[in-house]
Structures are given as C-alpha cells and as structure tokens.
Amino acid sequence: MVAAACALVLAALPLFMVGGLAVQIKEEFALTESGLGAAVTVGFLAGALAAPFGGRIADRIGAKTSVYVGGLLSALSLLGLGVFTDGWASMTAFLCLAGLAVAITDPGLAILINRAIPENRQGLAFGIKEASIPAATLAAGIAVPAVALTVGWRWAFAIGLLPWAVVVILLPRLRARAPRVGATSGLEVTIRPPTNERRALLLVAFAGALGTAAASGVGIFLTDSAVAMGMSPAGAGILLAVGSLAGIGTRVATGAVADRTGGPQFRLVATMLAIGAVTIALGGTGSAALLVVGTIGAFTGGWAWTGLFFLSLVKTRPERPGTVVGIGVAGLGIGNAAGPLLFGVVAQSLSFGAAWLAAGMLAGLASMLMAFARHRF
C-alpha cells in the first residue's frame, strides 16, 4: 500500500506542482493564467489518450516493470521542469511526459494491488492509493513557502525524489501472485470481453469523465468561488483544506466498506455521485453555510469514489486488470482536463453559482450513467 501510494504521488506531482508554483512560473516566463492552464490541460489530455495503450502495455510487461517505467518518466518530467524548462513549449512537453507516466503507472499499480494484496483488503488498498492524489496537492502547497519562496521554484521539483526513493526501496521486496487464468503475456492475443461488456466499460469511463469533470472544476475554483460569495481568502483556504481532508478520509473509509461487501462497487459509486450532485448544486446558492456543505459533498461524494471505481474495474476483468484500468484512467484524465475549463467558462460568462449548478448537473448525469452501466456487466 505504501509503495502504491508513493508511486501515484510521484506520477501526479509534476502536474500538481506546476499548479502550486503557478505564481512563480508565470512571473519568470511572462505567462497568463490561460496559458498556464492550457499547458496543464495538454498534459492531462496526453495521459488520457495514452492510458488505454498504457493499460495494455502494463498487462504485457507486468506490474513492477510498469511502475518502474512510469516512475522513471515522472522523475524525468520533474527533472525537466526543474532544470530545462525555458518557456511554455518546453514546460508543456515535460507535462505531456508526466501524463504518459500516469498512463502507465496507474494500470501497473492496479495490477500490483490485484496480485500482491489479499482480495479482502484490495478496497482499502485502492482507497489509500487514490488518497495519495490529495497528498500530492498537499505536497505542492507545502513546496511553495518551504522551497519556492526561499531557494527558488525550480528546486521545489526535487521533492519528487522522496516518493521515488520509497518506490525504489520497496518495490523489489513485494511478492505478487501469478496472473489469473486467461491473462496473456508477451505477444499472445488478448482475450477480449463480450461486446456488451466492452460497451459497459466505455459507458463507465464516460460516466467517470463526467463525474471527474464536475469535481475537478469545483476543486480548482473553490477558493475563487468562496471569495466571490463573501468568504475571506483565509477562510477559503481553510475550506479547501477541510474538503481535502474529508476527501482523503472518505476514500479510505469507502475502500474498507467495499472489502466487507465484496464485488464491484458501481452501485456505491453511483450513490456517491448522486450525493455529490445534490450538495454541489446547493453549494452554488450563495449561502456560506451551504457552500461548506457543497464543498464537503464535492470532495467526498463527488470526488472520493475513484478508489471504488478502479476496484470495480479490476473485479470485472481480473485477468486483464491493466487494460480495463487504462480505459478508466482515460476517462478520468479527460474529465480532469475538461472540468476546470468548462467551470471557468460558465463562471466567467454567467456566475460562480451557475458554474456550481452546472457541475452538480454533470455529477447527476454521471450517477445515472454509472447506475445504468452496472447492469450491463
């Protein structure tokens, strides 16, 4: 679990670190907010497009090799961002490298959890793995006052050496079960799932994209929304921290619940998205109290289902976990790229309240699609 969490932190750090260091990076390269946002969006899209292929590659080369390769790509991305970036183009190129790292690391970690952790603890493992994403955001936030404002923003990317060292030390020690019957390796032909199941996988990935788009938009613009609704900047920052901590706890807790019930958890994912949809919509009413409710709902019900999402995908095709998780990663990557863009457009054209309402509608649609897709497996 520690190795998986650190590996995903390492994979996510380049993209989140650029966001955390936005002020310093924009000042040095004379970038606008839209220019920096476009670079991060391109990085997410690169990972989303590569994820289905990364999942197949992970199934062929194995879990440990996939995590090693993904970790190396992440380390190279951090090195490039910290040492060789000299403008928008080079920064975008290194962020695309980070997207490729996520595309192969995440499926590799799914295989690792599937084969190295007992089945009655895999829900907890996926929950801890996905809780490492808010941890990457936390690391990016700490890097600003601790490193960027003291010795310079480029040195902040060296923080990636810490999770990389943990992965390198722990990964060789892990013992994994052999692939399940029906898995392939080398150049053997992949066993394809039935047509209706492939369609269900694509539908689930699309639902995941909608749900992630809703939550990521709220997460990126939370502090701006809170200030626009009358909250102080300090209060907005505290609200973001509270929401993040609630999301971390929910990811781990729902994973433990999944271990007790067993099987795919698409019904629970749909229920969480429905709760998130209602609370996000309430958050856009302009009331400070309802904004708190909406924030907690967005970070818990609206965004804390990703561990259950990957657990459920693995349980639908345990003999090809990398392939199905790659499809899921593609959906979430598209949502992460599109969500902040759509939220920002609606907020600028109408209002933050309208953007929150639109995000709630996206989460509600995601809930309905997820509930529909679970019957097709």
N, C-alpha and C positions, 0 to 999 in steps of 0.2 A: 504493500500500500504506500509506503514512504517513497519507494522508487518510482511508482506510477505518478504520485503527486508531484514529485520534483521534476520528473520528465515533462509533464504537462506545463508546469510553471516555466520551465526552460523554453518550451515551444512557444508559449504565449508572451513571454517577456518582450521580445523585440517590438511587437505591435503595440502593446500597452505602454512600454517605456517611452515610445515616441509621443504618445498622447500625454503622459505625465510630464515630459520635458518640452511640451509644446511652446511655452513662452520663450525659453532659451533658444530653441531651434529656429523658431520664426524670426527672432531678433538677429541671429547670425546670418541667415540666408535670405532675409527680407521676404518671407513667405506670408501669405494671407491665411486666414482660418480655412477658407475653402480649399486653398492649395494643399495645406497640410492634411485636411480631411480627405481630399482626393487621393493622396498618397496612401493613407491607411486603408481606404476603400479598395484601392487596386491590390494591396497586399492580401486583404480578406478574399477578394474575388479570385486571385491566383490560387489560394489554398482551396477554395470551393471547387474550382474547375479541376484541380489536380487530385482531389480527395478520392473519387471513385477509382482512379488508377492507383493511387497510393494504397487503397484498401486491398486491391488485388495483388499488388507487389508484396504487401505485408503478409498475406496468406502464403505466398510462394517462398519468401526468404526467411520467414519466421519472426517471432515476436522480438527477441533480443536484438537481432540484426536491424530490424526496423527502427527500434528505439535508438540504437547506436547511430544509425544513419540520420534519423530525424534530429537527434541531439547535436550531431556534428554540423548539420545545416543551420540549426539555431545558433550554435556557437559562432559559425562563420558570419551569420547575419548580424549578431551582436558586435563582432569584431569589425565588420564593415561599417556599421552605423557609427561606431565609436571612433574609428581611425580614418576611414577612407571616404566618408560622406563629404561631398563638397557642394551640394546643391540638391534641388528637387529630384532630378533624374536619378542620381546615384542613390539617394535615400529611398526612392520608390523601388529601385532594383533590389536593394537589400531587404526591403519589406516583402517583396514578392518571394525572395528566398525564405523568409520567415513563414510565409503562407505555405510554401512547399514543405517546410519542416513539420507544420501542423498536420498536413495532409498525409504524411507517412507515420508520424509519431502516434497520433490518436488511434488509428486502426491497430498499430502494433501494441499499444497499451491495452486495447480491448482483448486482443489475443492473449496477452500476458495474464490479465486478470482471469480470463476464461480458463486458462490451463495451469496457473500457478496458485490460485486461491480456491479453497473449497467452495462448492456450489452454494452452500448455505451462508456464505459470507461475501458473495460477489456483489450483492446490492450495496452493502456497506462500503466495499472497495470502490465501486463506481461512484458512490456519493462522495467519498473522500477525494477521489481523483478529480471530480468536477468542482469540488470546493476549492481546489487549488487555483482555479481561474480568478476568483476574487482575491486570492492570496497574491497572484501576480499583479493585480491592480494595486493592492496594498504596498507591495514592494516598489512599484513605480512611484507611488506617492511619497514613500519614505526617501526615495533616491533624490528627490528634489531638494529638500533642506539639508540632507545629510551629505550629499556629494555635489550635486549640480551647482548649488549656491556657494560652495566652498572651494573646490578644486576644478570645477568646470563640468559642463553637462556630458562631455564625451566620456569622462571617467565613470559616469553612472552606469554605462553599459557593462562594466566589469562585474556588476552584481550577478550577472548570469553565470559567472564561474562557480558560484556556490551550489546551485542545484545541479550543474554539470558534474561537479566533483562527487556529489552524493550518488548520482546515477552511475558514474563510472565505478564507484566503490561497491555499490550494492548489486548492480545488475548481474555480474558474473556469479554471484552467490546463489541466485534464485534457481529453484528446481521447478521445471514445468512438465506437466503431463504430456504424453504423446498426442498428436492431433486425433480428433474423433474420427470414427469410421465415415468415409465419404469425403474427407478432406483430400486435397491434392497438393502436390509439391512439384518443383522443377518445371518441366514443360508439359505436364499432364493436362488433360482437358478438364476445365472447371465443370462441376455438376451444377446445372442451372436449376433454380427453383421453378415450380409451376408458374404459368403465365399469370394467374390471378394473384399469386404471392408476390411476383415482381411488381405488379401494379400496386399492390398494397404497400410495398416498400417505398415506391416513388410517392405515393399519396402521403405516407407517414413523413417522408423527408420534406414534402411541400408544407405539411402542417407544422413541422418543426421550423421551417424557414419563416412562416408567418408568426409563430409564437416568439421566435428569437428576435424578429424584426420589431415586434411590439415592445419587448422588454429592453432591448438594446437602445432603442430610441429614447425610452424613458430614462434609462440609466445614464446615457451621455448628457442629456439635457436636464437632469434633475435639479442641479444647483441653479441653473438659469431660470428654470420654471419656478422654483421656490422663491427666489429673489423677486421675480416678476409678480408673484402672488402676495408679496408683502413680508416675506421672511428675511431676516438678516443674513449676510453672507456666512457668518459663523454658524448660525442655526442651520443653514442649508448644508454646510459641510458636515455638521453633526448628523443631520438627517441622512445624508449619503452613507456615513459610517454605520449608522443603525441599520439601514436597509441592507448593506453589505453583510454585516454580521448575522442578520436574520436569514439571509440567503445561504450563508455558509452552514448555519445550524440546520436549516431545513433540508439541504442536500444530503447531509449525513443522516439525519433522522429518517427521512423517507427511504433512504437506502436500507437502513436497518429494518423498517417496516416491510419492505419488499422481500427481505430474507425470510421473514416469518410467513408471508403468504405464498411465496414461490411463483414461478411462471412469469410470462411477460406482464408488464405493468402499464399497458397503454390506457386502460380504464382510469387508473390513478393519474396518469399524465393528463388525460382529458379533463378530469375533475379539477386538477390544479390549475390548468389553463382557464377553466371556466371561472374559478375563484379569482384568478388574476385579472380576467376581463372585467368583472364587476368592480373590483377595487380600483383598477386603473381608471376606469370611467369615472368613478367617484372622486378620484384624485384631481380631476380636471375641473371640478365645480367652482374652484376659487376659495374654498374654505381651508384654513390652515389645518384644522383637525382632520378633515377628510384627505388633505394632501399627505398627512402622516400615514393614514390608513392606506391610501393608494400606493405610497412608496413601499411600505412593508408588503402589501399584496403583490406589487410588481416584482420585488426581489425574492419573494417566497413562492407563491402560487404561479406567478407569471414567468419566473426565470429559473427556479430551483429544480425543475423537472429533468434537466439534461442527463443526470446520472441514471435515472429510471429509463430515460429514452434509450441510452446506449445499452443498458442491461437488457431491455426488452428486445432490441435488435439482435443482440447476441443470442438470446434464447430462441429466436425464430429460426436462426441458421447456425447452430453451434459448431457445425463442421466447416463453416466459412465465415468466421466472425469478422475478419478484416474487411471482406468485401461488403457486407451489409453495413458495417460501421462507416466505411468510406462513403457510402451513399448518404448516411445520416450526417456525417461531417460536412458534406457538400451542401446539404440543406441549411444547416446551422450557419455555415460560412456565408451563404447568400443572404440570410437574414441579418447577420451581423453587419454586412456591407450595406444593405439597403435600409435597415431600420433607422439609423441616425439621419440619413439623407432625407427620407420621407418625413420623419418627425420635424426636421428643421424647415423643410419646405412648407408644411402645414402651419407651423408656428409662425413663420415669417409672413405667410400670406393671410392667415386668419388670427390665431392667438394660441398661446400655450394650452389653454383649456381645450380648444378644438383639437390640438395635437394629441393631448391625453385621451380624449374621447375616441379619436381615430385609432390610437394604439389599443384601446380597450376593444374596439370592434375587430381589429386584427386578431387579438388573442381569443376572442369569442369564436371567430371563424376557424382558428386553429384547433380549438377544443372540439368543435363539431366534426371537423375532418378527421381528427385523431380518433374520436369515438366511432366514426364510420369505418375507418380503416381497420380497426382491431377485429372486426367481424370477418374480414377478408383473408385473415391468415389461417 
